[in-house]
Structures are given as structure tokens and as C-alpha cells.
Amino acid sequence: QRQFVESGGGLVQPGGSLRLSCIVPGISISSYTIAWYRQAVGTERELIARIFTGGRLYADSVKGRFTISTDGAGNTVYLQMNSLKPEDTAAYFCNTYPSNLVGISWGQGTQVTISS
């Protein structure tokens, strides 16, 4: 069963940076909108960034701090996260937008914890 594979999370102090990676198996990412989502404990999964041919969109909570990108012709999507805040603490996932569009399962996610 195909599954998104996220990596790059960790424990970072406030103000720090992380770069997350997402391997997208079996599809051409240029043909779809690919998104990053996050889910903090006790909350619903939240859409935070998406990339598509010709554009990128961000949630207000991350705009100006996070950047979504791809590796061009490959199958990896990145999320560069700068100026991290404690409220960014969550498990981060990638998927299509809308999610579950191409029969690829949600991955395990990668945990991001912002704490001093």
C-alpha cells in the first residue's frame, strides 16, 4: 500500500528552523496540489500550506515563516519552517489537496516540538 513518507521533525527552541521532507510515491507531483497539514494534540488536522503549478498558498498562522517547495522533477515536497513558535508544535503530514485524492495513505507524520 502506497504511503506518504514524512521526515525532518525534531525538538527546536523558539525562533529556530526546521526543514521537513515528504516523499510522494507513485504520482507526478506536478499534476496535483500537494499540501502540508499538521495536527496538535487534541485538535483536528489543519491545512497549512499547499503547492500547485503556478502557485503556493499558506494558512495565516504560518504565512511569512514557512515555505513549501518541491525538488522539481522528483517526488519530494519540502516545508522550510523558520521563526518557529511553541504553537507550531504538532505532528506534520503531507497529502494531496484535497486529501486522499489518489489512493495514497496518510503517512506516520513527523513530530515537531518547539520548546525552550
Helices and strands as residue ranges (DSSP letters): E 5-7, E 10-12, E 18-23, G 29-31, E 34-39, E 46-52, E 55-58, E 66-70, E 76-81, G 86-88, E 90-96, E 110-114
